[in-house]
Amino acid sequence: MLHYAVVFFIIAIIAAVFGFGGIAAGAAGIAKILFIIFLVLAVVSLIANVVKK
């Protein structure tokens, strides 16, 4: 999941450099959502691992 967030972030940067503002904004939004999902899943996994022990 983090990999996809980084990929969309790189796409957003490249699109912004070439002047595609709409595509850059969309890719940045997707990257932000994927990163938040990654963080939530990481925290849930950490809590589940602590409770399991």
Secondary structure, DSSP 8 states (H G I E B T S, - for coil): -HHHHHHHHHHHHHHHHTT-HHHHHHHHHHHHHHHHHHHHHHHHHHHHHHHH-
